[in-house]
Amino acid sequence: MADLSINLAGIQAPNPFWLASAPPTNTGYQVQRAFEAGWGGAVWKTLGEPIINTSSRFAAVHFNGQRVAGFNNIELITDRPLEVNLKEIAETKKRFPDRALVASLMVEPVREKWHEIVKRVEAVGVDGLELNFGCPHGMAERGMGAASGQQPDLVEVQTYWVKEVAETPVIVKLTPNITDITVVARHAVRGGADAVSMINTINSLAGVDIHTWNTIPHVGGKGAHGGYCGPAVKPIALNMVAECARKAEIGVPISGMGGVSSWQDAVEFMLMGATGVQVCTAAMHHGFRIVEEMIDGLNRYLDDKGITSVMELVGKSVPRYSDWGDLDLNYQVTARINQDHCIHCNKCHIACEDTSHQCIDLLTDDLGQSYVQVREEDCVGCNLCSIVCPAEGAIDMIEVGSGLEPMTWNERQRLLGALHTNSSEAGVL
């Protein structure tokens, strides 16, 4: 089998599957159970001044029969004394010396407070530190979490304060609640971050009970925004990981998270630049033993690909991720319907006729049976028909030659600019 071990900025782990800093890593009991199940690492639930959590704090978005398509919470950092957490961290690391054990930290933006907690936490043997600059609720109202993470200069200086005393690798956890996550990532690196992790949860309100008019969740009839995670946020997280991975000026390892629920998700994150992944919602939904399937699936995938180390995946798809202006405008695909697999639901025709480009005809054969057919010369290759089709293999998107040389929008603009310049010069002459 392939080697699943990873090295994230000097932090070794036997596999890329870590538990994220969250309810599943709140106690030594939980983290040790997770390690027994096979998790390669864990980021301990954020340490700092203990808080008081609300009663009623989780909510979920269920969609089209799928439970927990998205997950919302208004839970805060640890509600247990620092001394208790440190004792359990030491015990856990002693029992599982080969697992990555990272402490998530959050304190006020005061240099002395950062120095104090870093020294105390490192003294019990953690492998690294993760600075929580992402929590969007509760702590942000106290000037921490996302309130710090949304200010690049504050991220930089606090990272610098930590690096002044830290003896283990420092990971900076970034908030997605910002216009451009790469800006904050760059500032974290300027402050000395050894790695970045992303994404923390997204500002959200899970829903409103239309019978009682209370928010979901509510605390005694009142609600507040929380953090959104789970499968629904994966595309957002994947994009942010990719954006940071393709910026040379960032150039540090990435710990990816946000909707990772399977080994396939992990492979996607790693291909887009993550060295490893962190998991929370999937573990809360299905329990710690889901990691067994993740490990088995990843092993089979690497073996099938002839890959000897999972680290070979890291960043392989990053060169393929670019800006819209660099896409070939002359590349063309068209929809093609396989009548042997079509179930004649006509959803492709309806979607194309009502909301796309009216290039799928509803026809009748000699026996009076209806069927759908694409007018390929009018198809723009938008993919909508294949997306709405419920029958596997009924619609394929086929690459067709346009007969034209590749041409991007950026190249077109440069060409037009050159022609304009040449025309102007010719006019002057």
Secondary structure, 3 states (H helix, E strand, C coil): CCECCEEECCEEECCCEEECCCHHHCCHHHHHHHHHHCCCEEEEEEECCCCCCCCCCEEEEEECCEEEEEEEECCCCCCCCHHHHHHHHHHHHHHCCCCEEEEEECCCCCHHHHHHHHHHHHCCCCCEEEEECCCCCCCHHHCCCHHHHCCHHHHHHHHHHHHHHCCCCEEEECCCCCCCHHHHHHHHHHCCCCEEEECCCEEECCEECCCCCCEECCECCECCCEEEECHHHHHHHHHHHHHHHCCCCCCCCEEEECCCCCHHHHHHHHHCCEEEEEECHHHHHHCCCHHHHHHHHHHHHHHHHCCCEHHHHCCCCHHHCCCHHHCECCCEEEEEECCCCCCCCCHHHHHHHHHCCCCEEEEECCCCCEEEEECHHHCCCCCHHHHHCCCCCCEEEEEECCCCCCCEHHHHHHHHHHHHHHHHHHHHC
